[in-house]
């Protein structure tokens, strides 16, 4: 997997042109599980320079978030599947789209990431598709173990003003309708063996993020 292109490497004019597109891509994924989207979160495209530490380390890269989270927390993360949409070949475009909303948890049980993923299971083997549907391992770990040629691409960084529904999922105290809990995230795609097959929205859980590894 190539991981040298940072999201913040885009030039000013390119970044400005792509910001609205990044927000639109993220909102399309949110709409798969939440309407109206404002109750989930307000999403605003940002440059890498706008990310405070340690969010830049966690988000501004072209690697799997599973890997980034495990490096940051110094150990494996586990996945909890919250909701699933499984087209099983019945999608309007004829592709075998599988969609799910997940949380990643650190070894101590704390929630470290929220995610929405949409993957075309026609692009993986039946065995890998079964592992993904089983929901026992983070997607990144399943794809890496499958030995496929992976490329994380079209990474767009986001400022996230959490709405009441995202705060509820993350277990963050809701301080009222006029109070937003800010964090950061990203929207991205993964190409499998050269074909774009995965769409991702990945949001770092707000709150203290102690650095475990140097």
C-alpha positions in Angstrom: 0.0 0.0 0.0 1.3 3.4 -0.9 1.3 5.8 2.0 3.4 8.8 1.0 0.8 11.3 -0.1 -0.5 13.4 2.8 -3.9 15.0 2.6 -2.3 18.4 3.4 0.0 18.2 0.4 -2.6 19.7 -1.9 -2.0 23.3 -3.2 -4.2 26.2 -2.3 -6.4 26.3 -5.4 -6.7 22.5 -5.6 -7.6 22.4 -1.9 -10.2 25.1 -2.3 -11.8 23.3 -5.2 -11.9 19.9 -3.5 -13.2 21.1 -0.1 -16.8 21.2 -1.1 -16.5 17.9 -2.8 -15.0 16.3 0.3 -17.9 17.6 2.4 -20.4 16.3 -0.2 -18.7 12.8 -0.2 -18.8 12.7 3.6 -22.5 13.8 3.8 -23.5 11.1 1.3 -22.1 8.5 3.7 -23.8 10.1 6.7 -27.1 10.0 4.8 -26.9 6.2 4.5 -27.6 6.1 8.3 -28.8 9.5 9.4 -31.4 12.0 8.3 -31.3 14.9 8.8 -27.5 15.0 8.7 -27.3 18.0 11.0 -28.5 15.8 13.9 -25.4 13.7 13.3 -22.8 16.4 12.7 -21.8 19.5 10.8 -18.8 18.7 8.6 -16.4 21.3 7.2 -13.4 20.7 5.0 -10.0 21.8 6.5 -6.4 21.7 5.6 -3.8 19.6 7.4 -2.4 22.8 9.0 -5.7 23.3 10.8 -5.4 20.0 12.7 -4.1 20.3 16.2 -2.0 17.5 17.6 -2.5 14.6 17.8 -5.3 14.8 15.1 -2.8 15.5 12.3 -0.9 12.3 13.1 -4.1 10.3 13.3 -5.8 11.6 10.2 -3.3 13.3 7.8 -1.9 10.3 6.0 -2.7 7.7 3.3 -2.7 4.6 5.5 -5.5 2.6 7.2 -7.0 4.3 10.2 -6.9 0.9 12.0 -3.1 0.9 11.7 -2.9 4.6 12.8 -5.0 4.0 15.8 -3.1 0.9 16.8 0.2 2.7 16.6 -1.2 5.7 18.6 -2.7 3.6 21.4 0.1 1.0 21.4 -2.0 -2.1 20.9 -4.9 -3.6 18.8 -8.2 -2.0 18.5 -11.5 -3.9 18.3 -14.6 -3.2 16.2 -18.2 -2.9 17.3 -20.8 -2.9 14.4 -23.7 -0.6 15.2 -25.8 -0.9 12.0 -25.6 -2.7 8.6 -27.1 -2.2 5.1 -26.3 -5.2 2.9 -27.5 -4.9 -0.7 -26.4 -8.4 -1.5 -26.3 -7.6 -5.3 -29.6 -5.8 -5.3 -28.1 -2.2 -5.5 -29.4 0.0 -8.3 -25.9 0.0 -9.9 -25.7 -3.8 -9.8 -22.7 -3.8 -7.4 -22.6 -5.7 -4.2 -22.5 -2.8 -1.8 -22.2 -3.6 1.9 -22.4 -0.6 4.3 -21.9 -0.4 8.1 -21.6 2.0 10.9 -18.9 1.1 13.5 -17.0 2.1 16.5 -13.3 1.2 17.2 -12.4 0.6 20.8 -8.9 0.6 22.4 -7.8 -2.2 24.7 -9.2 -0.5 27.7 -12.6 -0.3 26.2 -12.8 3.4 25.4 -14.3 4.5 22.1 -11.5 6.0 19.9 -13.2 6.3 16.5 -16.5 6.3 14.7 -16.8 5.1 11.2 -19.1 4.6 8.2 -17.9 2.3 5.5 -19.3 1.4 2.1 -17.5 -1.5 0.2 -18.2 -3.3 -3.0 -17.9 -6.9 -2.0 -17.6 -8.0 -5.6 -14.0 -6.7 -5.4 -13.0 -9.2 -2.7 -13.1 -13.0 -2.5 -16.0 -14.8 -1.0 -13.9 -15.7 2.0 -12.9 -12.0 2.6 -16.5 -10.9 2.1 -17.6 -13.4 4.8 -15.0 -12.1 7.2 -16.2 -8.5 6.6 -19.9 -9.4 7.1 -19.0 -11.3 10.3 -17.9 -8.0 11.8 -15.3 -9.5 14.1 -12.2 -7.6 12.9 -11.7 -4.0 11.8 -11.9 -3.7 8.0 -8.3 -2.5 7.6 -7.0 -5.7 9.3 -9.2 -7.9 7.1 -8.0 -6.3 3.9 -4.3 -6.2 4.9 -4.5 -9.9 5.9 -6.0 -10.7 2.5 -2.8 -9.6 0.9 -4.6 -7.4 -1.7 -2.9 -4.4 -3.3 -4.4 -1.5 -1.3 -4.2 2.2 -1.9 -5.9 4.8 0.4 -6.7 7.7 -1.8 -8.8 10.9 -2.1 -8.3 11.7 1.6 -10.2 14.9 2.7 -9.8 16.2 6.2 -12.8 17.5 8.1 -13.7 19.5 11.2 -16.6 17.8 12.9 -19.1 19.6 15.1 -20.9 16.6 16.7 -24.6 16.7 16.7 -26.8 14.9 19.4 -26.9 11.6 17.5 -23.2 11.4 17.1 -22.6 12.4 20.7 -25.0 9.7 21.8 -23.2 7.0 19.7 -19.8 8.1 21.1 -21.1 8.3 24.7 -20.3 12.0 25.0 -22.5 14.0 27.4 -25.1 16.1 25.6 -25.0 19.6 27.0 -28.0 20.9 25.0 -29.0 21.7 21.4 -26.8 24.7 21.2 -23.6 23.0 22.3 -21.4 21.3 19.8 -18.6 19.0 20.6 -15.7 19.5 18.2 -13.4 16.9 16.8 -11.8 16.0 13.5 -12.2 13.3 10.9 -11.6 12.4 7.2 -13.4 11.1 4.2 -11.4 8.7 1.9 -11.5 5.9 -0.6 -9.6 2.6 -0.9 -8.7 1.1 -4.2 -8.4 -2.7 -4.2 -6.1 -4.0 -6.9 -6.4 -0.7 -8.7 -10.2 -0.3 -8.6 -11.9 2.1 -6.2 -14.1 -0.1 -4.0 -14.3 1.3 -0.5 -15.7 4.7 0.7 -15.0 5.8 4.3 -15.9 8.4 6.8 -13.7 8.2 9.9 -14.1 10.4 12.9 -11.8 10.5 15.9 -13.7 10.4 19.2 -13.4 13.7 21.0 -11.8 14.0 24.4 -8.3 13.6 25.8 -6.0 11.6 23.5 -2.9 10.6 25.5 0.1 9.7 23.4 1.1 6.1 24.2 4.0 5.6 21.8 6.8 8.1 21.1 
